[in-house]
Amino acid sequence: MLIRAFRVTDRLGNAALRVGAWLAMALVAQTASLLRALLAAVTTVLQALVAVMVGIGGIAGRIARRGRPPLEAAYEAGAVRTGRRELMAQRAAEAELKPAVVKDPLLAQNRALSAFTVLLLLVLLAVLIVQGTDEEEIPASGGGWPQAADTPLPTALFPTPEPTPTPLPDPLRAGGSVAFTLRENGQDDIWVINVGESGPLRLTNSPADDRDPAWSPDGTRLAFASHRDGNWELYIMRVDTGATTRLTYTPGFEGAPTWSPDGAFLAYEGYNDETQDLDIYIISSDPERAAREGAFRATFTPGPDIEPDWGPGGRHIAFTSWRAGSRDIFILSLDADGGDARAINLTNTPDVDENHPAWSHDGSSIAYTARVDGVEGVYVKPAQQPEAVPILVGRGRMPTWAPNDGSVLYTLDYQQRSQLITGTVGSFGAATDALTLPYRAVDPHWNAAALPASLVASGGVPPDPTVQALYTENERLQATGRYGLAPLNNVQAPQAYLSDRVNDSFEALRIKVLEKVGYDFLGTLEDAFWPQGRPPDPGEPRQNWHYTGRAFAIDRTLVYNPAPAPIEVVREDQEISTYWRVFVRVVAEAQNGALGEPLRDLPWDFAARSSGDVTDYEQGGRLKTQPPPGYYVDLTQLAEDFGWERIPAQRTWQYNFGAIQFWTFVKTGGLSWEAAMLELYTPEELQGFLSAATQIPPPPPLPTETPTPVVRRTPTPIPPDQQ
């Protein structure tokens, strides 16, 4: 879309210049015509004056002759007659000497120039008409912005490049291969692809999550993080054989590895019970030496230090940190005195969150992700100039440089899918779709080496045959043409029912959360189905999805529990909307790293609304100063795996607690609210509900189910800031 907008803008600019030239030439022509007309008028006036003077002179002569004596007049008349021949001879001689009067050459040139100008204007007009009617259709391109929902996305790795007024370098000419993490069926695995091909290859198929791939400098090995042995550890795989070696053996968490330029060491983010914090560590890439020497801790400043990337010179590491009160990009020198306390803040933007730094191969620049006004974008900044203005490459996140530094590859999420996109620094909007993927992708890493021929020939690692679909919805359409309500087994809620079209996915999600958290967190709900007599709380929408049987709500008051709270909520602004990401704390027995992972973001402090600070009240709270210690599970991610989506906060959420809505999850199934209601009610019943003229009972449970006894709804808990 941006390429099309650029071309349209360029053509409009050219048209404007041509129209301006035409107007200028027309003005010159009109000016010349006015001058010629003025000269002609002046000449006519002068000729009239001369004629008048000549006439006056003739009259005066006649009057003078009439006053002469008759003898003198007769003599003069005779003299005239006798000298007529001589006078005619004299006039003939004068005519021979008088130069011939010719047409002014400038006048002819002006007329020729005017004719040429008119011809040129006609040619320009024809060009404009041709350009306006010869507009070709541009294929859909992910040049940094999402496509419309009904626009098919390209599936080839390299679509045909679009012609542009200014030739742009091919951002994919560097070749090599790309590794990335793909989340499919609720599980993370590592995939790879050769640049220039359209089919990615699976590299891992462990039943546990594998993620954070990082190529070794020579492209023969891949470091990654995995939960395959009970907690998050680092592993190294030889890509040609698939042989995998475990590198770390700690009870804590390790992730996000990055190689030193010589391939001898790895830097990574690590967490353990002693630090109660995420820090940057360095360890040998040789498993034997790593087991013998262990890891070296590189950062000590309080606050999460995450996402390291080793600089090409070998003596600097870029990383993300919250140490300054906001998420910024820092550069750590391994030679500077004072350690990480002397790390340089490259971005230093209190109002902008940055993450995922990536060094260019020549060491001159760092690409990173930044969320500005709710929009994630990829930016580039000189590594030695913290005061420089960053350059926007395109909309997306998690950048990685091409081997020749000619372009940057990054991910762009679109609904539940992702695109890998390449963009050239300084050419915003001229991005190229590298690959369109059917699921969410993260952590791309571009290497100069091509994939081993043996891996390409094998077609990659097959998927794990033991992995099954996350759930199957057993939908039963009733004789009335509508669906009924299904009871939720052993779930504590005022109305423990959901629509028969979504209850199976909820039950499957509930089991998955039990496995990941260690207890039945979704066994107790604040709300599920709402009968029509149940009015919304203040701040909640009238057309609430609870009425459709397609929504459930967790206990909102858990966020106010004393530390460590059972849930933590992270604020995420997306364009003009505010969303929330909910994290559930795992059981105490799994706080050794067996379940979950530490938080990398600062949670939102809703209790600060009642702190007495005007700013906190107007903002609806504030960020906590530090993330809570321990391990948490991303409930929002798990719910998304099963088709349950979070909803945005209402516009008044800063002042109205009921409008925050972090506790609600819905499964629309692509339906509008009215269409979902019509799956349970007749059009007349729906109209009665909307008009509030009548109250009708909820649909009965399915006859094959045992309904849960109706429980009287308990009063909505009052948050501490409203007590």
DAZI-V312895 format. One record per helix or strand of 3 or more residues. SS is the DSSP state (~ for helix, > for strand). FROM is the first residue (numbers start at 1). TO is the last residue. If there is no record, write none. Layout:
# DAZI-V312895
ss & from & to
SS & FROM & TO
SS & FROM & TO
This chain:
# DAZI-V312895
ss & from & to
~ & 2 & 66
~ & 70 & 82
~ & 84 & 97
~ & 105 & 133
> & 177 & 184
> & 187 & 194
> & 210 & 215
> & 221 & 226
> & 233 & 238
> & 244 & 246
> & 253 & 259
> & 265 & 271
> & 278 & 284
~ & 287 & 293
> & 305 & 310
> & 316 & 321
> & 328 & 333
~ & 339 & 342
> & 353 & 359
> & 365 & 372
> & 375 & 382
> & 391 & 395
> & 397 & 401
> & 408 & 414
> & 417 & 423
> & 432 & 437
> & 440 & 447
~ & 453 & 458
> & 485 & 487
> & 497 & 499
~ & 503 & 517
~ & 521 & 523
~ & 545 & 548
> & 551 & 553
~ & 556 & 560
> & 567 & 574
> & 577 & 585
~ & 588 & 590
~ & 606 & 610
~ & 614 & 619
> & 632 & 634
~ & 635 & 641
~ & 657 & 659
> & 664 & 666
~ & 673 & 678
~ & 683 & 691
~ & 720 & 722
